Amino acid sequence: MEIKRDHYLNELISRENNGLIKIITGLRRAGKSYLLFNIFYRYLLDKGIDKSHIIDVALDDRTNKELRNPDNMLKYVKEKIIDENQYYILIDEVQLMSEFEDVLNSLMHIKNADVYVTGSNSKFLSTDVITEFRGRGDEVHIYPLSFKEFVSAYKGTIYQAWDDYYNYGGMPFILSCDTKKKKEDYVKSLFEKVYISDILERHSKIKNREEIDELLDILSSSVGSLTNPLKLANTFKSEKNKNISDKTISRYINYFEDSFLISKVKRYDIKGKRYINAPQKYYFEDIGLRNARLNFRQTEESHIMENIIYNELKIRGYNVDVGVVESYDNSAIKKYEIDFIATQGDNKYYIQSVLDMNNEEKSKQEKRSLLNVNDVFKKIIIVKDDVKPRRDENGIIIIGLFNFLLDENSLNL
């Protein structure tokens, strides 16, 4: 089963020979190794690079155990480079090598070498790695499968694919699971045995595992809802009779963000042209992990759809904020929320995620916030209904969910 990941391949191609270390980050099991050792490797061969000029090392392979020693690795690489032609160095699970930061810096001094690395677990999954190589590293962040990628390898109808995708998420291995139980067991196991273990290993000073678990449950239940550490601290006190400081909660949330489990989205005052510090929204990088955390009990399609749209915008390279717009109504100031403001260069889109607009009142409600934005940028409503893209009398574009997810140019109508 071949899953095309052309978006990420093109990201790597655009960075070829730029003098920086290409660092592929992302959730474990999201496909980093496959991208580097299968898709990118095949691309190099197809463009005429001789195999002898591709130095690929999978450090999680027992036969490469000696190369986990930094000096052995440097010696191995330098012995492979025997001429002045271009070489490509691909290292998987680089964190298994001691002093890997020093090794990568040394590899940068080889003038005819282009370096690509992946890593996982608590020593590499963090944004700390990017900080370590600031100015010398170039990050390519890989997400779990987009819906389009998922559908490309799915055996069944698009509606069956959507049902699986919004329940179990986009981890590539899900496509190999042929029963509901196997899918649920796999995602649950990932969350507990991989991601939580990574966080606890990395942050060994965590004394109360129960607090971490309960906070993840709360964030999972309130995905896409406005909250902040202080509000969460009050929730612990009122609902669980526990006193946890907002500073502790903020620290835990940072752990989740650094491990790419969740993303924080800031609110932006559109008319005031400023960010609002609190509250914020949180979304899961893979919706299946969120659902697994709640034992697949809270699968409200409207919230899940909003999370998936957010992830799709991030995959396409947009900066994403939550919008807030004020309006005067009978001398009173009212604030309306816009689900997403997506920006990329000079392009900006105001986007609402709507499960359905089956009646006139619902339609007015969803359009109200967009109509209060007085600029020339596109206003878009993405609906679950299977509708063809159209523009209403106010210039608001209505797009069906599948049209949006399956067409990368769907915002440029």
N, C-alpha and C positions, 0 to 999 in steps of 0.2 A: 504494500500500500504506500503510494508516494503522495506526500502532502507538499504541495508547492508553497514555498515561502518567499516568493519573489520580492516582496517588500524589503525583507531583511537582507536578501542577497544583494539587492541594489544598494542598500545602505553600506554594505561592505565594499562593493565595487567602487562606490563613490569615494571611499577612503583609501583606496589602494595607493601604496607608496607615498603617503603624505608625511612620512617622517615620525609618526606617532604610533604608540602601541594601541592596537585596536582591542578594546576590552569589552567582551560580550557579557552583559549582565542580565539578570532576570530571575524569576522564580525557578527553583529546582524543578526538573522534569518538564520545563516549558519548551525544550527543544534546542537548547544552546549547542550541545555537542553535535547533534544531527546537522544543524545549520553549518557548523564549521567543517566537520569531517566528512560530510556527504555532499551537501549542496554546494558549498564554496569550493571544496576540493575538486568536485566534478567540473565546476566552472573554470578553474585554473587549467585542468587538463584540456577542456574543450577549446580554450583560447591558445593552446599550444605550449604551455609550460611543461617541461619534461619532469617526470616523476622524481628524478634525482635532485630537482631543484625545489621540491616541496618536502620540507622536513616536518613531519607530523608525529607528535608524541602524545599518547593518551596515558597520563600518569596514573589513572586508576586501573590500568592493566598491570597485573602482577609481573609480567615479563619486563616491564620498564621500571621496576622497583629501584634499580641502581641510579636511574636518572632523577630520582627524587632528591638526590644529593646535589646541591647547587653547583659544585665544582665539576662533578661528572656531567651534568647537563651542559655547561658551557663548553667543556672539552668535546662532547659529542657533537654539538652544533658546529663548532669551529672546524672539526675534522670533516664534516659533511660539505662545507663550503670550500670548493677547490678551484673556482674560477671567479671572474669578475661579473658574471651574469647575475640577474636578479634571483634571489632565493626567497621563498615564503616559509616562515616558521609558524606552525600551528601547534599550540600547546593546550591540551584539554585537562581540566581539573588542576590548574596550576598551583592551587593552594596546598596540594599534597607535597610540593617541593619546599623545603625549608629555605628561608631567606629569599623567597620568590621575587620580592620587590627589587632586591639587589641584582638578581639574575636578569630581570627584565630591563633594568637600567643598563646593564652591561650589553645586552643584545642590541640596544638602540645605537651603540657605537659601531656596529657592523654596517658599513655604508650600503652594501648591496643586499640587505635583509629587510623584509617587511614582516612585522610580528603581529600575530593574532592570538589571543588567549581567551579561554573561558574558565570559570571557576564556580564552585558552589560551596555549600555549608557555611557555618557562621564566620569563617575566616575570610570569605570572599563575597558573600551575598550583600554586604553592606555598602552603602554609599561611601564608606571610609576609603575603599579602594580607589574610587575616582578622586577623592581628595588627595590621596597619597601620590597620585600621578598627575596632579594638576599641571597643565601646560605640556605634559608629555604623553598623556593618555587620551584616547578618543573613544567614548562610550557608544556602544550600540546596544540599546535595551530591547530585549526580546520579550514579547508578551505571549501568554497562551494563545492558542489558535483563535483568530477572528472568526466570526460566523461564516464569512466567505470561504476561508481556508477549511473550516470544519465541514461545510457543505460539499466542498470539492472532493472529499474523500469519504463522504457518508453514503451508506447504502440504504436508501429509503427516500421518502418524499421530503420536500422542504419543510413541511409542517411537522413531520416526525423528527427531522433534524432540529428544528426549533425547540421542540419539547425536550429533547435530550440536552440541547445546549443550555437552555435556561435552567434546567435542573442540575446538570452535572458539570457544566462549564466546558472549557476549551483545552484541557490538558490532552496532548496528543494520544496518550494511551487509552483514553476513554473510547476512542474509535475502534479499539481492539476488544473491548468488553461487550459480550453479546447478551448479557442479562442485566436487568435492573439491579439485582443484588451485587453483581460484580462491579458495576459502576459505582454504586454507593460505597461499597467496601473499599474500593481503590481510593476515592477522594477522601474518605474519612481517615484512611491510613496515612495518606500524604500529609494531612493537616497535623495529625498527632505525632507520627513517627519521624517526620522529616522537618516540617516548618517549626513546630513548637520546640522540638528537640534542638534545632539550630539556635533558636532564640535563647533557650536556657543554657546551652553550651557557651554561647558568645557572652552572655551576661550572667556569669556565675554568681554574682552577688544577689540575684533574685532569691529572696527567702520564702516568699509566699506564692507558690504555684497557683493556688486557688484564686488569688486576685487576678492573675493573668487570664485564667480561664473565664472568670466571670466578666471581666472587661471585654474580652473577645465576644462573649455571648451578647452583651449589651450592644456593642458596635454592629454585630451581625444583624440584630433585631431592628436596629435603627438606621440601616444603610440608606443613604440619601437624605437623612433628616438632619436638621440643624442642631448642633450640639457643641460643647466645648468641655475642657477638663473640669471646670467648676461645676457645670451642670451634671456631668457624670459623677463627680464626687457626691453631689446631693442625691443622685439616684442610688448610689451605694448606701447612703445613710438612710434614706426613706424606705427603700424596697428590700435591702439586704441587711439593714441594721449594722453596717460596718463603716468605720471611720477611716477613709483613705484620702489623703490630701490630693488636691488638684495637681500639685507638683509631681507626686508619684504617678498619677494617672497620665500626665503629660509625658513623663519619661517612658512609661510603658508604650504609649502610642508611638513615640519616636522609634522604639524598638520594632514595632510592627511596620512602620514606614520604611525603616532602613532595610528590612528584610523583604520589601516589596510586596508584603501581604495586602496592605491598604494604601490608599492615596488620600491626602488631605486636599480639599478644594476650598479656596478662599472666596469670600463674597466681595463683589465689586459694585460700588454705588455708581450707576451709569451716569446720572446727571451731575453728581458731585465729583465724578472722575477720581475716585479714591477707593482704596481697599478698606473694608471693614474688618477689624481684627477678629471679632468673635460675634456670633458663633460661626463654625465652619461645617462642611459636610465631609463625610468619609465614604469612599467606595472601595470595594474589593477588586484586586487585580484579576482574580478569577472568580466568577460568580458561583461556580461549583464548590469552591472552598467555603464560601460564605454559607451556602445551603447545607453543606456537610456539618459545619459548626453547629447548626441548629437542628441537626438530625433530619433534615429535609422536611421539617414541619411548617416553616413559614416561607412558602414560595409564592408570595404575592407578585403577580406578573407585572404590575405597574412599577414597583420598586426595582424588580430585577431588570426590566426593560430599560429603566433609567440608568442603571449601573452598566449595562451592556453598551448603551449609546455612549456613555462617558468613556469606556475603555476603547471603543472604536475611534472616537475623536483623538484620543491619546496615541493610538496606533498610527493614525494618519499624520501625526506630528503637530497637532494643534496644542496651543496653550489653552487651558480650560479653566474658567472661573464660573461661579454662580452669580447671576445678575440680580441687582435690586434697583427698582425704579420707583420714584415717588410721583404721586399724582394728587392734585387738589380736587376734592369732591365735597361740594357744599361747605366750603371754607375749612374742611378738615383735610389733613395730610394722610394719605394712605400709601402704604408700601406694597408693591407687587414684586413677586419673585419670578425671575426667568431662569429656567433650569440650567442652561449653559450659555456662556459667552465663549465662543471658540475663535481664537485668533491665530493667524499664521502670516507673518510679514504684514502686508497692507490689507490682507483679507480679514474680515470679521463677520461672524454669523451669530445671531441670537436664536436660540433653539429651545423649543418646548418639547418634552416627551409626554405623549398622551396615549393612554390605552385605547380610548375611543372618543368620538365626538358625535354621539348618536342623536342628540337633540340640540335645538337652537340655544338653549340656556347654557349647556355644556360648552358649546362652540364659543359663545360670547365670553364665558369665564376664562377659557384657555387663551383667547386672543387678546384679552384686556391688557395684560402686562406688555405684550409686544406692541400694541397700539400706542402705549404711553412712551415709547422710545422714539425720540424725534431726531433720527439721523438717517443716512442713506443706506446703511448696511442691511443685508438681507435678514428678514425675519422668517423663521422656518418652524413648522410644527410637524413632528414625526409621529405618526399614528400607527397603532397595531393593525388597523384595517388595511386590507389589500387594495389600496387605491393607487392609481397612476398619479405621478407628480402633476400638480396644478397650482395656479395662482388665483387667489380670491380677489374680490373687488378692492380690498385694502392693500394689495400687493404682498400679502402673506402667502408663502409657499407651503403647500400641504404635501408631505411625502409619506408613502407607506413604509413601514419598518423594513420590510425585505428589500424594497428599492434602495433605501438608504444603506443598509448593511452590505448589499451585494454589488453596489456600484460605487467605486472609490471617488468618482466625480459627481456624486449625487447632490452635493451642496452647490455645485456650480451651474445650476439651471438658469 
